[in-house]
Every structure is written in structure tokens, then in C-alpha cells.
Amino acid sequence: MISSSHWSSRFDWKGLTIAALLSVAILLPLINVAVWAFTEVWRYPAVIPQKFGLRYWYDVLGRVDVREAMTTSLSLAAIVTALSTIICLPASYAFARMRFPGRNLFFMSFLAVYAFPKFGLYITIATIFIGLGLIGNFWGVVLIQLVSTLMFMVWIPVSAFQNVDRRQEEAARDVGARPLRVFWSVTLPQVLPAISAAVLLTFVNTFYETEVAWLIGAPEVRTVPLLMIRFINSELVVQYGAILSLIMWVPSFVLLISVRRFLGAQALGRALGA
């Protein structure tokens, strides 16, 4: 027989309690949103909805402004992520592998964007964009969004490039591999988990961003988060907000599934030097 004291010593009740409380705090709001999205009638004091259905889904998906906002948000996130990858990954490699005057100053300047309230920075940029005709312009939103991606697309890959096993690169060069071949076959596989994480964070951060879209893009550029705020403030239909929330989770979920094989905890830890 195994004594109760033996079970209690093997079982971490405190850890289980903390994990359960965190799960409840995270999952309950998500469950509530999902229930409201498929609810047609739910009146107080009923504990559960009196009627489920897809009526509000038909309403939301049939709206032109929802389709336009989703197209805008997806286009904005995809373009910003692609441009950020093209611009920042070479910079990350340079910061990790090369020595040049002002390297540390330039590198720390990327962090400086997050050291101060970003809204004040956006206001300053907005005053410049007014003179350039970029207020209420899609490409104005793209340009300022690139500023917000520097932390993800520079700092994370830099750490990964610095932790690449140089011995493998040297071995590949010793057997006659050219620099491009070394990078493609040896370096890139080691940094791919970190790059995948940076791309995912950049896409999600851009897709859900609200301040820039409102300050620089309004009223011409309307994203899904801005449309949701309008629904909450003016139309007061709970189901509309719940359905838009579920719709907004889909692109992030699909992207996460697409890169999940690169985002294993061990692989990402090695890439980041953990």
C-alpha cells in the first residue's frame, strides 16, 4: 500500500492549484466569447442561453464593412511582416556577426522605441505624416507599423544568430561549401525557430494593433479591431463583438499551426540561447 503522505510528497498540489487557477482565468473569457458568438437569446436570470443559432453570423458575414475590414487587416499584417522580414533579418545578421562603428548605439536604438510611451512617438510621426499626405493612407499605416516590429524582427533573430554553432559552419567551409551554401544548409536551420517566432509575433502584433490604425489610418483605413470598437460603442450587440473576436483569432491560429514545427520549446530555446 502507498501511504497518503507518499502521494502528497510526489504530487505537487500547489502547482496543480496555480495551474488550475490560471487555466480558469484564461479559458473562461474565451468560453464566454464562444458561447455568445452562437447565442441568439440569453436573458437574465437564465444561467445558459435560451436559444443557440447562426443568425448573427449571417448578419456579420453579410456586412460589407466586415469583409473590407478583414481584407485590410490581413493585407496590412502580411505586408508589414514581409517588409519587416526583408529589412530586419539582414540587419539582425549584421548586428550578430559584424563589427562596425556605432554598432551598439544602433542596436540599442531599436530598444529605445519601447523605452518610452509609444503613443507619444506616434503623435510625433503623425505630425510629419500630415505634411507628407500619409494620414488616412494605407501605406502610412504600413510605415509606422514597421517601427513596432523592430523588437521582434531584430532582437530575437540577433540572439539566434549569435548562438549558432560556429563549428558546424567552419566544418562546412572546410569541405568546400560556399558562404551561401553554408548559410542555407547550416546557419538557417539553427535560427529558423527564432525567425518563425519573430514572424508570428510580428504578424499577430500588427493584426491586432489599434492605436496606429486609429491615429494614422482613420477614417479611411478601417481594420477589424477598429470595427469591433465601433460595434461595441455604437451598435451594442454583444454577438457582433463575440463573432469578430472569433474571426480575429483565426489568422493567428492558422499561422501558429503553420509554424508549430519550428516552435518547439527545445528548438526555440536553443535558438535563443536558453
C-alpha positions as CSV (number, residue, x, y, z in Angstrom):
1,M,0.0,0.0,0.0
2,I,1.1,3.5,-0.8
3,S,0.6,5.9,2.0
4,S,-1.2,9.2,1.6
5,S,1.9,11.1,2.7
6,H,3.8,9.4,-0.1
7,W,1.2,10.5,-2.6
8,S,1.2,14.1,-1.3
9,S,5.1,14.2,-1.4
10,R,5.0,13.1,-5.1
11,F,2.1,15.3,-6.1
12,D,2.6,19.0,-6.3
13,W,-0.8,20.3,-5.1
14,K,0.4,23.9,-5.1
15,G,1.5,23.6,-8.7
16,L,-1.8,22.0,-9.7
17,T,-3.8,24.7,-7.9
18,I,-1.9,27.5,-9.6
19,A,-2.2,25.8,-13.0
20,A,-5.9,25.3,-12.5
21,L,-6.5,29.0,-11.5
22,L,-4.5,30.2,-14.5
23,S,-6.5,27.9,-16.8
24,V,-9.8,29.2,-15.4
25,A,-8.6,32.8,-15.8
26,I,-7.6,32.2,-19.4
27,L,-10.2,29.8,-20.6
28,L,-13.4,31.3,-19.0
29,P,-13.3,34.5,-21.0
30,L,-12.6,32.5,-24.2
31,I,-15.5,30.2,-23.5
32,N,-17.8,33.1,-22.7
33,V,-16.9,34.7,-26.0
34,A,-17.5,31.5,-27.9
35,V,-20.9,30.9,-26.2
36,W,-22.0,34.5,-27.0
37,A,-21.0,34.1,-30.7
38,F,-23.5,31.3,-31.1
39,T,-26.2,32.7,-28.9
40,E,-29.4,34.2,-30.2
41,V,-31.3,34.7,-26.9
42,W,-29.8,34.9,-23.4
43,R,-31.8,36.8,-20.9
44,Y,-31.3,37.3,-17.2
45,P,-31.6,35.3,-14.9
46,A,-31.0,32.3,-17.2
47,V,-27.7,30.5,-16.5
48,I,-27.4,29.2,-20.0
49,P,-28.7,30.7,-23.3
50,Q,-32.3,30.1,-24.2
51,K,-31.6,29.8,-27.9
52,F,-28.5,29.0,-30.0
53,G,-28.1,29.7,-33.7
54,L,-26.2,31.3,-36.5
55,R,-28.4,34.3,-37.1
56,Y,-25.8,36.8,-36.0
57,W,-23.1,35.0,-38.0
58,Y,-25.1,35.6,-41.2
59,D,-25.6,39.2,-40.2
60,V,-21.9,39.8,-39.5
61,L,-20.5,37.9,-42.5
62,G,-23.0,39.6,-44.8
63,R,-21.8,43.1,-43.9
64,V,-19.6,44.8,-46.4
65,D,-17.7,46.7,-43.7
66,V,-16.7,43.5,-42.0
67,R,-15.3,42.0,-45.2
68,E,-13.5,45.2,-46.1
69,A,-12.0,45.5,-42.5
70,M,-10.8,41.8,-42.6
71,T,-9.2,42.3,-46.0
72,T,-7.5,45.5,-44.7
73,S,-6.2,43.8,-41.6
74,L,-4.9,40.8,-43.3
75,S,-3.2,42.8,-46.1
76,L,-1.7,45.2,-43.5
77,A,-0.3,42.4,-41.3
78,A,1.0,40.4,-44.3
79,I,2.7,43.4,-45.9
80,V,4.2,44.7,-42.7
81,T,5.5,41.2,-41.8
82,A,7.0,40.7,-45.2
83,L,8.7,44.1,-45.3
84,S,10.0,43.7,-41.8
85,T,11.5,40.3,-42.6
86,I,13.2,41.7,-45.7
87,I,14.6,44.7,-43.9
88,C,15.3,43.4,-40.4
89,L,16.8,39.9,-41.0
90,P,19.9,41.2,-42.8
91,A,20.2,43.8,-40.1
92,S,20.0,41.1,-37.4
93,Y,22.7,39.1,-39.1
94,A,24.9,42.2,-39.4
95,F,24.5,43.0,-35.7
96,A,25.2,39.4,-34.6
97,R,28.2,38.7,-36.8
98,M,29.8,42.0,-37.9
99,R,31.7,44.8,-36.0
100,F,31.3,48.3,-37.3
101,P,31.3,51.9,-35.8
102,G,28.2,52.7,-33.8
103,R,27.0,49.1,-33.7
104,N,26.0,49.1,-30.1
105,L,24.3,52.6,-30.4
106,F,22.3,51.5,-33.5
107,F,21.4,48.2,-31.8
108,M,20.2,49.9,-28.6
109,S,18.2,52.4,-30.6
110,F,15.8,49.6,-31.6
111,L,15.1,49.0,-28.0
112,A,14.6,52.7,-27.4
113,V,11.3,52.6,-29.3
114,Y,9.9,50.5,-26.4
115,A,11.6,52.5,-23.6
116,F,9.1,55.4,-23.9
117,P,5.3,55.6,-24.4
118,K,4.7,54.6,-28.0
119,F,1.7,56.8,-28.3
120,G,3.8,59.9,-27.9
121,L,6.1,58.6,-30.6
122,Y,3.2,58.0,-32.9
123,I,1.9,61.6,-32.4
124,T,5.3,62.9,-33.4
125,I,5.4,60.7,-36.5
126,A,1.8,61.7,-37.3
127,T,2.7,65.4,-37.5
128,I,5.4,64.5,-40.1
129,F,2.9,62.3,-42.0
130,I,0.4,65.2,-42.2
131,G,2.9,67.1,-44.4
132,L,3.6,64.0,-46.5
133,G,-0.1,63.3,-47.1
134,L,0.1,59.9,-45.3
135,I,-2.7,60.4,-42.8
136,G,-5.7,58.3,-43.7
137,N,-3.4,56.4,-46.0
138,F,-2.9,52.6,-46.0
139,W,0.9,53.0,-46.7
140,G,1.2,55.5,-43.9
141,V,-0.1,52.8,-41.5
142,V,2.3,50.3,-43.0
143,L,5.3,52.6,-42.5
144,I,4.6,53.4,-38.9
145,Q,3.7,49.7,-38.1
146,L,7.2,48.8,-39.2
147,V,8.5,50.8,-36.2
148,S,6.6,48.5,-33.9
149,T,8.1,45.3,-35.4
150,L,11.7,46.2,-34.7
151,M,11.8,44.5,-31.3
152,F,10.6,41.2,-32.7
153,M,12.3,41.1,-36.0
154,V,15.7,42.4,-34.9
155,W,16.3,41.4,-31.3
156,I,15.0,37.8,-31.5
157,P,17.0,36.8,-34.6
158,V,20.1,38.5,-33.3
159,S,20.2,36.3,-30.3
160,A,19.6,33.3,-32.5
161,F,22.4,34.2,-35.0
162,Q,24.8,34.8,-32.0
163,N,24.1,31.3,-30.7
164,V,24.6,29.4,-34.0
165,D,27.2,26.6,-33.6
166,R,30.2,28.1,-35.4
167,R,32.0,24.8,-35.5
168,Q,29.4,23.4,-37.9
169,E,29.8,26.4,-40.2
170,E,33.6,26.0,-40.2
171,A,33.3,22.3,-40.9
172,A,31.1,23.1,-43.9
173,R,33.5,25.6,-45.3
174,D,36.4,23.2,-44.8
175,V,34.8,20.7,-47.1
176,G,34.4,23.4,-49.8
177,A,30.9,24.8,-49.2
178,R,30.4,28.3,-50.4
179,P,29.1,31.0,-48.0
180,L,25.6,31.0,-49.4
181,R,25.5,27.2,-49.1
182,V,26.8,27.3,-45.5
183,F,24.1,29.8,-44.6
184,W,21.3,27.9,-46.3
185,S,22.3,24.4,-45.0
186,V,23.9,25.1,-41.7
187,T,23.0,28.6,-40.3
188,L,19.4,28.9,-41.4
189,P,18.1,25.6,-39.9
190,Q,19.5,26.7,-36.5
191,V,17.9,30.1,-36.5
192,L,14.7,29.1,-38.1
193,P,12.8,28.6,-34.8
194,A,13.6,32.1,-33.7
195,I,12.8,33.6,-37.1
196,S,9.5,31.7,-37.1
197,A,8.7,33.1,-33.6
198,A,9.6,36.6,-34.7
199,V,7.4,36.4,-37.8
200,L,4.5,35.0,-35.8
201,L,4.8,37.8,-33.2
202,T,5.1,40.5,-35.9
203,F,2.0,39.3,-37.7
204,V,-0.1,38.9,-34.6
205,N,1.1,42.3,-33.2
206,T,0.3,44.0,-36.5
207,F,-3.1,42.3,-37.0
208,Y,-4.4,43.3,-33.5
209,E,-2.8,46.7,-33.3
210,T,-5.3,49.6,-32.7
211,E,-3.5,52.8,-31.8
212,V,-1.7,53.3,-35.1
213,A,-4.7,52.2,-37.2
214,W,-6.8,54.8,-35.4
215,L,-4.3,57.7,-35.3
216,I,-2.8,57.3,-38.7
217,G,-5.4,55.4,-40.7
218,A,-8.7,56.8,-39.6
219,P,-11.1,57.4,-41.1
220,E,-10.1,55.9,-44.4
221,V,-8.3,52.8,-43.2
222,R,-10.5,50.7,-41.0
223,T,-9.2,47.4,-39.5
224,V,-11.1,44.7,-37.7
225,P,-10.1,46.0,-34.2
226,L,-11.4,49.5,-35.1
227,L,-14.6,48.0,-36.4
228,M,-15.0,46.0,-33.2
229,I,-14.7,49.2,-31.2
230,R,-17.4,50.8,-33.3
231,F,-19.7,47.8,-32.8
232,I,-19.2,47.9,-29.0
233,N,-19.6,51.7,-28.7
234,S,-22.5,52.3,-31.1
235,E,-24.4,49.1,-32.1
236,L,-24.2,47.5,-28.6
237,V,-24.8,44.0,-30.0
238,V,-22.8,41.6,-27.9
239,Q,-22.9,38.9,-30.5
240,Y,-21.2,41.1,-33.1
241,G,-18.2,41.7,-30.9
242,A,-18.0,38.0,-29.9
243,I,-18.1,36.9,-33.6
244,L,-15.5,39.4,-34.6
245,S,-13.3,38.2,-31.8
246,L,-13.5,34.6,-33.0
247,I,-12.9,35.7,-36.6
248,M,-9.8,37.6,-35.4
249,W,-8.4,34.5,-33.8
250,V,-8.5,32.5,-37.0
251,P,-5.5,34.1,-38.9
252,S,-3.3,33.9,-35.8
253,F,-4.3,30.3,-35.2
254,V,-3.7,29.3,-38.8
255,L,-0.2,30.9,-38.7
256,L,0.6,29.2,-35.4
257,I,-0.3,25.8,-36.8
258,S,1.8,26.6,-39.9
259,V,4.9,27.3,-38.0
260,R,4.4,25.0,-35.0
261,R,7.0,22.5,-36.1
262,F,9.6,25.3,-35.8
263,L,8.3,26.5,-32.4
264,G,9.0,23.5,-30.2
265,A,10.2,24.6,-26.7
266,Q,13.6,22.9,-27.1
267,A,14.3,24.1,-30.6
268,L,13.2,27.7,-29.7
269,G,15.3,27.6,-26.5
270,R,18.4,26.5,-28.4
271,A,17.8,29.3,-31.0
272,L,17.5,31.9,-28.3
273,G,20.4,30.6,-26.3
274,A,18.2,29.4,-23.4
